[in-house]
Amino acid sequence: MVADKYWRARKAQDALQIDWDFSDAVSLSTDDVFDSYRSAADDDPGESERSEGSFASAMESGDRVIEAEYAQPYLAHATLEPMNATAWYRGDRMEVWAPTQAPDLGRIAAARATDLGPDDITIHTTFLGGGFGRRLTQDYIEEAAAVAYRAGRPVKVIWSREEDTRHDLYRPAMLHRMKASLSGGELTGWHHQIVGPQILDWYVRNAAPAQYPWAPKFMYDTLGSVGLMAEGIATPKDISAIEGAIEYPYQVANIDIRHTHTDPGIPITWWRSVGYSHNGFAVETFMDELAHEAGEDPLQFRRRLISHEPRHLEVLERAARLADWQSPVPDGRARGLALFRSFGTYVAQVVEAGIENGAVRVYRVTCSVDCGQVVNPRIVEDQIEGGILFGLTAALYGEITLQDGEVQQSNFHDYPLMRQYERPEVLVDIVDSSEAPTGVGEPGVPPVIPALGNALFALNGKRQRSLPLKANA
């Protein structure tokens, strides 16, 4: 629908009576997705991603074998500025103004929709209005280019909030099956089966044409493997499902980490901290469960197992010290902790939380971060704090559900963000380091989700193994 004003186009769109053909549509519901994951996990132990020692022997010799399953839902990006782009087709060239995280891929997207090549297209990158990985996929630019190409005049495309929520490309839902062997309170074996899809299977359509500029446009949709074969390059490994899990830092003699690849057909893409987000929740929640089974303080349990990892150990001890881990907390509150390394950055966090008026309330987050050499500490603080709030939003509210293939959420009333009045006190401690600088935009996300869950367990003794976290679990 094209009009001279946004609301005129929107009202005309709402008035349309459309009969959709759903014959090729995915008709799964959320329960179907996780049922398919469990069936896949039962049928296929998965590709080995890391193997040390013999986990089978550890299971036989251990006093106890602890098992747990963790489930995490699809998550939307919920950028405050919905997808939009402005395109102007001038016959032999096109200009596009768009909030994009990948202007080179924006040129490819616009070329798909026109008779132009990528070199004939100029992308003007505007402020993002929030990206979080969503604006790496250029479907909204392709749409604007297609309309402008046919209209012959400048066209601005704006997605409604409902369109943005229901037609996002989501953080994949994932399933984790964990096993560990304990012997005399010592962790002797670790098994982690990660079940779910890989992002590159979906993203390759967008990225491959930019990787192979020699390719004609008719090959754009088949370039994923064809381009690599033509250049004699092995297909790169997609680590989006396993990152963070394979870097498991704890000193355990017997480790078995696997990925069972299964894809239910729900569109997915990058989401802030990518695979580290779901692997962080599974790994650090299970570590807390093991500490409880071993009858040991969660801090001391982790401390012993990372004595060989000085950077991990330092952020853990600093965060615990700043949070005054051993001191009593006010009535109705408890603390939980977690640590995780993502994008080369070591982060440990302590969350102090409780239940207030029937809802989870996060009062304080203490975070220690080692991101190597720091030029501007304020930027580090801002990025880490933003990641913490982003992660808390996912922990408390993030859940995209499906019914017969349709996304059930549509706007902030049923896919809410953390509000200003809910914002906890956040203390960010930066390690003074001479190591090479690493990332700070994403590493604040993974530890805060399990740290909050661990705090709620410490509060009421109820372990939550699925997200979002509930006050009445």
C-alpha positions in Angstrom: 0.0 0.0 0.0 1.5 3.3 -1.1 0.1 6.7 0.0 1.3 10.2 0.6 1.1 9.9 4.4 1.9 7.0 6.7 -1.5 6.9 8.5 -3.4 7.0 5.2 -1.5 4.0 4.0 -2.0 2.2 7.3 -5.7 2.8 7.4 -6.0 1.6 3.8 -4.0 -1.5 4.7 -6.3 -2.2 7.6 -9.3 -1.9 5.3 -8.1 -4.6 2.9 -9.8 -8.0 2.8 -7.0 -10.4 2.0 -7.3 -14.2 1.5 -3.9 -15.6 2.3 -2.6 -18.9 1.0 -1.1 -20.8 3.9 -0.4 -24.0 2.1 3.4 -23.7 2.4 3.3 -21.9 5.8 4.8 -23.4 8.9 2.0 -24.4 11.2 3.9 -25.3 14.4 3.0 -24.2 17.9 5.5 -23.6 20.6 5.0 -27.0 22.2 5.6 -28.6 18.8 8.9 -26.9 18.5 10.2 -28.2 21.8 8.7 -31.6 21.2 10.7 -31.7 17.9 13.8 -30.7 19.8 13.4 -33.5 22.3 12.7 -36.0 19.6 15.9 -34.9 17.8 17.9 -35.1 21.0 16.6 -38.6 21.7 17.4 -39.8 18.1 20.8 -38.0 17.6 23.4 -37.5 20.3 24.8 -34.7 18.1 28.2 -33.7 16.7 31.0 -33.7 19.2 32.2 -30.1 19.7 34.6 -30.7 22.6 35.7 -34.0 24.2 38.2 -34.5 26.9 38.8 -37.6 29.0 35.9 -40.0 29.2 32.5 -38.8 30.4 31.1 -42.3 30.3 33.8 -43.5 32.7 33.1 -40.5 35.0 29.4 -41.5 35.1 30.2 -45.0 36.1 32.7 -44.1 38.8 30.9 -41.0 40.3 28.8 -41.1 43.4 26.0 -39.2 41.8 24.9 -38.2 38.3 22.9 -35.0 38.1 20.7 -34.3 35.1 18.8 -31.2 34.0 17.0 -29.8 30.9 16.8 -26.1 30.1 14.5 -24.5 27.6 14.7 -21.0 26.2 12.1 -19.4 24.0 12.3 -17.4 20.7 13.1 -13.8 21.4 12.3 -10.7 19.4 14.7 -7.7 19.2 12.1 -5.2 20.0 14.1 -2.2 18.7 12.5 1.0 19.8 12.6 2.2 16.2 10.8 -0.4 14.1 12.2 -1.4 10.7 12.2 1.4 8.1 14.0 2.6 5.0 13.7 5.3 2.4 14.6 4.5 -1.2 14.9 6.7 -4.3 15.2 5.0 -7.7 16.5 7.3 -10.5 16.7 4.9 -13.5 20.4 4.2 -13.5 21.1 4.4 -9.7 19.4 4.3 -6.3 19.9 5.9 -3.0 18.8 4.4 0.3 18.6 6.0 3.7 18.3 3.3 6.4 19.2 2.3 9.9 21.4 -0.6 9.0 24.1 -2.6 10.7 25.4 -3.8 7.3 25.3 -1.2 4.5 27.2 -3.5 2.2 24.5 -6.1 2.5 21.9 -3.3 2.1 23.3 -2.7 -1.4 22.8 -6.4 -2.2 19.2 -6.3 -0.9 18.3 -3.3 -3.0 20.0 -4.9 -6.0 17.8 -8.0 -5.7 14.7 -5.8 -6.0 15.8 -3.7 -9.0 17.6 -3.9 -12.4 20.7 -2.3 -10.7 23.9 -3.9 -9.5 25.3 -3.2 -6.1 27.7 -0.7 -7.5 24.8 1.4 -8.6 23.3 1.7 -5.1 24.3 4.1 -2.4 23.4 3.4 1.2 23.2 6.3 3.7 23.4 4.8 7.2 21.2 6.7 9.7 21.1 6.3 13.5 20.0 2.7 14.3 17.2 3.3 16.8 18.4 0.0 18.2 20.0 -2.8 16.3 20.9 -5.8 18.5 21.5 -7.9 15.4 18.1 -7.4 13.8 19.4 -4.8 11.3 22.0 -7.2 10.0 19.2 -8.7 7.9 18.1 -6.3 5.2 14.6 -7.4 4.3 13.2 -3.9 5.1 15.7 -2.3 2.7 14.8 -4.8 0.0 11.1 -4.0 0.5 11.7 -0.2 0.3 13.8 -0.7 -2.9 11.2 -2.9 -4.5 8.4 -0.3 -3.9 10.5 2.6 -5.0 11.6 0.8 -8.1 8.0 0.4 -9.2 6.8 3.8 -7.9 9.5 5.8 -9.7 9.7 8.3 -6.8 11.1 8.4 -3.3 9.4 6.0 -1.0 9.6 5.6 2.8 8.7 2.2 4.2 7.8 2.0 7.9 6.9 -1.2 9.7 4.2 -0.9 12.4 5.2 -2.2 15.8 2.9 -5.2 15.2 4.6 -6.0 11.9 8.0 -5.6 13.6 7.1 -8.0 16.4 5.4 -10.6 14.3 7.8 -10.6 11.4 11.0 -10.3 13.2 13.8 -12.9 12.7 14.1 -14.2 16.2 16.8 -15.4 18.6 16.4 -19.1 18.2 14.6 -21.2 20.8 17.0 -23.7 22.2 17.0 -26.8 24.4 19.9 -27.9 26.6 20.4 -31.3 28.1 23.0 -31.4 30.9 24.6 -34.2 32.9 27.4 -34.1 35.5 29.0 -36.6 37.7 29.9 -35.8 41.3 32.3 -37.8 43.4 32.7 -36.8 47.0 31.6 -33.3 46.3 34.0 -33.0 43.3 32.9 -32.4 39.8 34.3 -35.2 37.8 32.4 -35.1 34.5 30.4 -32.6 32.4 28.1 -33.3 29.5 26.2 -30.7 27.5 23.9 -31.4 24.6 22.8 -28.3 22.8 19.7 -28.8 20.6 18.5 -26.3 18.0 19.3 -24.5 14.7 22.2 -22.6 13.3 21.9 -18.9 12.3 24.0 -19.1 9.2 21.6 -21.5 7.6 19.2 -18.5 7.5 21.7 -15.6 7.1 23.7 -17.0 4.2 21.2 -15.7 1.7 21.9 -12.1 2.8 25.6 -12.4 3.3 26.9 -14.6 0.5 26.4 -12.2 -2.4 28.6 -9.6 -0.6 31.3 -12.2 -0.1 31.4 -13.0 -3.8 31.0 -9.8 -5.8 31.9 -11.6 -9.0 28.6 -13.5 -8.9 25.7 -12.5 -11.2 22.4 -11.7 -9.6 20.7 -14.9 -10.7 23.1 -16.8 -8.3 22.3 -14.7 -5.3 19.9 -17.2 -3.7 22.3 -20.2 -4.2 25.6 -18.6 -3.3 26.0 -20.1 0.2 27.8 -23.2 -1.0 28.3 -22.5 -4.7 30.5 -19.5 -4.1 32.6 -21.3 -1.6 33.1 -24.3 -3.9 34.1 -22.0 -6.8 36.8 -20.5 -4.7 37.9 -23.8 -3.3 37.1 -22.7 0.3 35.7 -25.1 2.9 32.4 -24.1 4.3 33.0 -22.1 7.5 31.8 -23.7 10.7 28.8 -21.9 12.2 29.4 -21.6 15.9 26.2 -19.6 16.6 24.6 -22.5 18.5 27.6 -23.6 20.5 29.6 -20.5 21.3 30.2 -20.0 25.0 29.5 -23.7 25.7 32.7 -25.0 24.0 34.8 -22.4 25.9 33.6 -24.0 29.2 36.2 -22.7 31.7 35.9 -25.0 34.6 38.6 -27.5 35.3 36.9 -30.9 34.9 38.7 -34.1 33.8 35.9 -35.4 31.6 34.0 -33.2 29.2 31.6 -34.0 26.5 29.9 -31.1 24.6 27.7 -31.8 21.6 25.3 -30.1 19.2 22.2 -31.8 17.8 21.3 -29.7 14.8 17.6 -29.4 14.2 15.6 -26.6 12.6 11.8 -26.3 12.9 11.7 -23.6 10.1 11.0 -20.5 12.2 13.1 -17.5 10.8 16.1 -16.7 13.0 19.0 -14.3 13.1 21.6 -12.7 15.4 20.4 -11.4 18.7 22.6 -9.5 21.2 25.3 -11.9 22.4 24.0 -14.6 20.0 24.7 -18.2 21.3 26.4 -17.0 24.4 23.0 -15.8 25.7 21.3 -19.2 25.8 24.5 -21.2 26.6 25.3 -18.8 29.5 21.9 -19.5 31.1 22.3 -23.3 30.8 25.9 -23.5 31.9 25.8 -21.1 34.8 22.4 -22.3 36.1 23.6 -25.9 36.0 26.8 -24.9 37.8 24.7 -23.5 40.5 22.7 -26.7 40.8 25.9 -28.7 41.1 27.2 -26.4 43.9 23.9 -27.0 45.7 24.2 -30.8 45.2 27.7 -30.7 46.5 26.6 -28.7 49.5 29.0 -25.9 48.8 28.7 -22.1 48.4 28.2 -21.2 44.7 31.1 -18.8 44.9 33.6 -21.2 46.5 32.5 -24.1 44.2 33.3 -22.0 41.1 36.4 -20.5 42.6 38.0 -24.0 43.0 37.2 -24.9 39.5 38.7 -21.9 37.8 41.9 -21.5 39.8 43.8 -22.2 36.5 41.9 -19.2 34.8 43.3 -16.1 36.4 41.2 -13.6 34.4 38.0 -15.5 35.2 39.0 -15.8 38.8 39.7 -12.1 39.1 36.4 -10.9 37.8 34.6 -13.5 40.0 36.3 -12.4 43.2 36.0 -8.7 42.4 32.3 -9.0 41.7 31.7 -11.0 44.8 33.7 -8.6 47.0 31.9 -5.5 45.6 28.5 -7.2 46.2 29.6 -8.1 49.7 28.7 -11.7 48.9 29.1 -13.1 52.4 27.1 -10.5 54.2 23.4 -10.9 55.0 20.7 -9.5 52.7 17.5 -7.7 53.8 14.5 -9.9 54.4 12.8 -11.0 51.2 16.0 -10.8 49.1 18.7 -13.1 48.0 21.8 -13.0 45.8 22.9 -15.1 42.8 26.0 -15.0 40.8 27.3 -16.1 37.4 30.3 -15.6 35.2 30.8 -16.0 31.5 33.3 -15.1 28.8 32.0 -13.8 25.5 33.6 -12.0 22.6 36.9 -12.3 24.5 35.6 -10.4 27.5 35.4 -11.9 31.0 32.4 -10.9 33.0 31.1 -11.9 36.5 27.9 -10.6 38.0 26.0 -10.8 41.3 22.3 -10.1 41.2 20.3 -9.1 44.4 16.6 -9.8 43.8 13.4 -10.6 45.6 9.6 -10.8 45.1 7.7 -7.6 45.5 3.9 -7.2 45.0 3.8 -10.6 43.3 6.5 -9.8 40.8 10.3 -10.4 40.5 12.2 -7.3 41.5 15.9 -6.8 40.8 17.4 -4.4 43.3 21.1 -4.5 42.5 23.5 -5.8 39.9 27.3 -5.8 40.6 29.4 -6.5 37.6 33.2 -6.9 37.1 34.5 -6.9 33.6 37.9 -7.6 32.0 37.8 -6.4 28.4 41.5 -5.8 28.1 43.0 -2.4 27.7 40.4 0.3 28.1 40.5 3.7 26.3 37.2 5.2 27.5 35.9 3.7 30.8 32.5 5.5 30.5 31.8 3.8 27.2 32.5 0.4 28.8 30.2 1.2 31.7 27.4 2.3 29.4 27.6 -0.7 27.1 27.8 -3.2 30.0 24.9 -1.6 31.8 22.9 -1.5 28.6 23.6 -5.2 28.2 22.5 -6.0 31.7 19.2 -4.2 31.2 18.7 -5.9 27.9 19.4 -9.3 29.5 17.1 -8.6 32.4 14.3 -7.7 30.0 14.8 -11.1 28.3 15.0 -12.9 31.7 11.8 -11.4 33.0 9.6 -10.8 29.9 11.2 -12.2 26.7 9.0 -14.9 25.1 7.8 -15.2 21.5 5.2 -18.0 21.3 3.5 -19.6 18.3 0.0 -21.0 17.8 -0.5 -22.8 14.5 2.4 -21.0 13.0 1.3 -17.5 14.0 3.3 -15.3 16.5 1.0 -14.5 19.4 2.8 -11.3 20.6 2.3 -8.0 18.8 3.3 -4.9 20.8 4.8 -3.8 24.1 1.6 -4.8 26.0 2.4 -8.5 25.5 6.1 -8.3 24.7 7.2 -5.7 27.3 10.6 -4.1 28.0 12.0 -3.3 31.4 10.6 0.0 32.5 12.5 2.8 34.1 10.9 2.3 37.5 12.1 -1.4 37.5 15.8 -0.5 36.7 18.1 -1.8 39.4 21.2 -0.1 40.8 24.0 -1.2 38.5 27.7 -1.1 39.6 30.3 -1.8 36.9 33.8 -2.5 37.9 36.5 -2.5 35.2 39.7 -4.5 35.6 42.8 -2.4 34.8 44.4 -4.6 32.1 47.1 -4.4 29.5 45.7 -7.2 27.5 44.4 -6.6 24.0 41.0 -4.8 24.0 37.9 -7.0 23.3 34.2 -6.4 23.0 31.8 -4.7 25.5 28.6 -4.3 23.5 27.4 -7.8 24.2 29.2 -9.5 27.1 27.0 -7.8 29.7 24.0 -10.0 28.6 24.9 -13.7 29.2 25.7 -13.8 33.0 22.8 -11.6 34.2 20.1 -14.1 33.2 21.4 -17.1 35.2 22.6 -14.8 38.0 19.0 -13.7 38.5 17.7 -17.2 38.3 20.2 -18.3 40.8 19.2 -15.5 43.1 15.5 -16.6 42.9 16.6 -20.2 43.8 18.5 -18.9 46.8 15.4 -17.0 47.8 12.7 -19.7 47.6 14.5 -23.0 46.8 12.7 -23.4 43.5 14.9 -24.0 40.5 13.6 -22.5 37.2 15.0 -24.2 34.1 13.0 -22.3 31.5 12.7 -18.6 30.6 11.2 -16.2 31.3 11.6 -16.3 35.0 8.5 -16.2 37.1 7.7 -14.9 40.6 5.4 -17.8 41.3 7.4 -20.7 39.9 
